[in-house]
Amino acid sequence: MAAFLQAARAEGICVEYSEAFYRTNPREKVQRVAEVIRRSTARVIVAFISSGDMLVLLSELEGKALAPLQWIGSESWVTDRKMLRFPLFAGAIGFSISRSVIPGLRDFLLDLGPEQVSRSPVLTEFWESAFGCSLGGGQTTAGWKPCDGKQNLRDLQNPYTDTSQLRISNMVYKAVYAIGHAMHSIICTDEPNTPPHCNTSIRVEPQQPGDFVIGGIFSIHSYVITTEHNYTSRPEAPYCTGSLDFREVRFARTMVFAIEEINNSSELLPGVTLGYQIHDSCASVLVAVRLAFQLANGIEPLFFPNQSCSKSATVHAVVGESGSTPSIAISRIIGPFGIPMVSFSCPVLQCMF
């Protein structure tokens, strides 16, 4: 935002206001931002914001008398199909990552069944939300009946199954490969006319026996619940709530797809098995900070542990997060531990911390 303001002023553009908020801020702050927009004489709004934060702002703007506005959006929200429901954004323009094709990804995303889903709490929640039935065999609080086994993801049309606009998903895919190539250059030797050889006994900081593990952080849920601390008892850990973001589930599964491709490759990291840990930041800086320490010490449970890792462990690199604010918080914590982070929310793969 600072770079944009500097460039705008250099071009003689009048910037009437610059406001910042996050979805976990008190509602009063978001209401104040909405009131600034409503009272402003500016008719063009440049919004560097995630789709989740934009939805929070929209909840305050809807129903208010607003003059016609020209919105200019960043990649995260301007390409989110959920925004098509809002007349306020009619005519919005923005910057987007190039659309791409990832061969094999669609089949991988749709190749999920109850047995595989039941091994992951977040995939179980995704399955139940997508089909409106319970995998637990009993009636849920939402009134869902047990799943009858006939559910098939190929019958659904939702942000998870939609692979026609692979933009951020492709950035996740490339981020994993960027880490894979970096690891390859450290532990593998490429000599002319001979297959590449990788020395798996090389200890890459942070030191850890076994597989090389990549961490992934995604805003799978949109809100976090915290309790007010009274300092007389141990505070409860924050936990995620709100509806599941199917796009973010797709991003997480794309990371798994890329890792499995590398594990099956005879050219990139041959003979090396990459493991992964995937976590939910709940789109919260508070949870993101907690996850940063968790990734550095590897002592807490995982959302998507894979079978290649026999136990939780520190990671060698991190892919994520969807928002720039949590990404900065995470990178400042894991950086001193020598753990690099590649942010997939940037339009170029120069966003490495």
Disulfide bonds with the S-S distance in Angstrom:
Cys133-Cys147 1.96
Cys188-Cys198 1.92
Cys240-Cys282 1.64
Cys346-Cys351 2.08
